[in-house]
Amino acid sequence: MILAAGRGERMRPLTDALPKPLLRVRGKPLIERHVEALADAGITRIVINLAWLGSLIRAFLGDGSRYGVSIQYSEESPAALETAGGIFHALPLLQPGPFLVVNGDVLTDYPFGHLMLADGHDAHLVLVSNPPQHAHGDFGLDRGLAVDAGVDRYTFSGIAAYDPAFFAGCTEGPAPLLPLLLRSMATRRCAAELYRGLWEDVGTPARLEALNT
């Protein structure tokens, strides 16, 4: 699943007329880079959630056939459902087994084909070194598990694998992801890894300009 429903407030005015995942880095939209990377990893069923200007994403990517994949769309109306709410809304398209999720507004060379969910875990997070704009990080890493503790904390990349059971108890409507992550960590079911390759949060016009220059 590629998360692509957000408004992209910090990217305004660029996102007033274009959804954030369609912003281009060196001539290619961020979301197209994800679709191509997923296809290269052998992942051929892709779900994309849509809200703000979602029709433009649908028009650009179509059914995915030109990339060798099948794309289905999960419409969120009248507004985006936040991360957990959006994934839960799309579960009928994602089940029955574990699935990968990536934020549509990051630039990365993470090898998606390597992301696996081991038995006994309901989530596997990809963590990265903290960028300047998020210096304190999100979670610690303890022997292959994500933890909400520790001095050394890393940033959640927005790349993860989940079992549908991770979303047990959710109901339709907007919902953040953090409470579910903390619940999983508390039961030591949230695995994690530290990735040191390319990862950039394309969160502001200045960061987008820097990547393009």
N, C-alpha and C positions, 0 to 999 in steps of 0.2 A: 504494500500500500504506500502510495506517495501522498503526503499531507499537503494539500494545495488550496485549502478553503479560506485561509486568513486574509484579513484586509490589508496587512502590511502598512500600518500607520506610520512607522518610523521611516518608511521609504517614500512617503509623500514628498513632492507631488508626482513622482514617477509612477506610483501605483494608483493615481486617480483614474487613469484610463487604461491601465494594463495590470493584470494580476501579477503579484510578485514572482511566482515561479516562471513567468515568461520573460523576465528581465534577462538580458543577454550578457554573458561573460565571454569576451573575445569572439563575438559573433554568433554564439549559440545559446539558446535559452537554458536556464538552469534545469528545468524539468525535462527537457529533451536529453540532456546529459545523463540524467538518472535513468530514463527509459532505455537509452542505449547501453548503459552500464549493466542494468538488470538483464537485458537481453544477452549481453556478452557472458553473463554469469549463468546463463541457462534458465533464468526465471522468465517464464513466458505468460503468466497470468498476472495482470497488474490491475489494481483498483486505485482510483484517484478520487478523493473527495473534493467537491466543488461548492463554492458559495459566491464570494465576491468575484464578479466578472468571469464566472466559471465557464460561460459559453465560449469565451475566447480560447480557453485551454482545450475544451472539447473540439472546437473547430480546428485548432492547430494540430493536435495529436490524432484526432479521429479514432478509429477502432484499433489502432496500433499495428495494423497489418504491414505497413511499410517498414516497421522496425522488426518484424518477425515475432510480434507478441500480440496478445489479446487484451485490450483495455476496456474495463467497465468503469462506470462513473457512479459515485454515491453522492446524490444531491442533498445539500443541507439548506433548508429554507425556513424562515426568511433570512437567517444569518448563520455564520459558522458556529459549530457546536463545541468548540475547544477540542483539545487533543483526545482525551478519553471519550468524550461524547461523540466525536466524529468517528473514531475507530469502532466504538460500540454500535453506532448506527449502521456501519458498513459490515458488521460481522456476518450477516447472511451471505455476503459475497466472498468472504474470506475463509469461512469454515470449510471443512471440519478440523484441519490440522493447524500446527503452528504457522505463523506468517511473519514476514519481515515488514518493518515500517521505516520510512525515511522522510525527513522533512524536505519539502519541495524547495526550500530557500537556502540550502547549503551547497557548497561546492566541495567535492571530495573525490578521492580516488580509492576509497575503501573498497576492498574486494568482496562484493556482496555474496558471492558464492561460498565464502568461508564462514558466513554467519549461521551458526547452528544453535538449536535449543536442546540442551542435554536433558535426559530423564531426571526428574526430581526438581526441575526448575520451571517456573511459569513465565520468566522473562530473562532476556540476555541483553544487556546494555553495552553499547560501544562508547567508551569514555575517551576524551582527548585532553591534551595539555590545555591549561586555562589561557584563553586569549586575553589581551589587555583589557577589553571591555567587560570581562567576567573573571576578574583576577582571583576571586575566592572559591570558584568552582561550585560543584553541586554535591558530589558524593565521594566517599572514600572507596578504596579497593582493598579487600581483605581476602587473600588466598582464593581469588577467582570469584568473589562475591562482591556485589555493590552494597555499601553500608552507609548509613546516615551518621557517620562518626569519623573520627580520625583527623589528624592535623593535615595530612596530605590529601587534598580533595581535588577532584578533576571535574571537567565540564562534560555534561551529557551531550553527546553529539547530535541527538535526534535520530540516530540509527539504532534500531533494536529489533529483536525477535520476541514474539509473544505467543503464548498458548491462549486459546479462547477462554480458558478457565481464569486467566488473569483478570478478566472483566466481570467475573461473577458478582452479582449484586447490583450492577449498574442498571439504570433505567434511562429511557429516552430523554434527551435534553442536554443542554450544555454541561460539561463536566471536565475538570482539569485532570491531568495525569498523575500529578505528584502524590495525592493520597493513596492511589493504587500502588505506586512504586514503593512508598513507605510501608504499606501493608505487606508487600512481597518481601521487602528487605527484613522486616521484623520476623518473618518465618524462614529466613535464609533460603528463599527460593528465587532470588534475583541475582543471576550470574552477571559478570561484567568482564570486560577486557579493556586494556589501554591501547589505543591506536595512535601511532606517531607519524603517520603519513599525512597527505594533504587533507586539510579540513578547514573550511572558512565559512563563518556565518555571515552571509551577505545581508547584513541587517540595516545598513544605512546607505544613503547615496554616496557618502565619502568612501565607504568600504568597496562599493561597487566600482567607483571610479578608480580606486587604487588597484583593484584586480585587473581592470582593463588597460592600465597604463604601466 
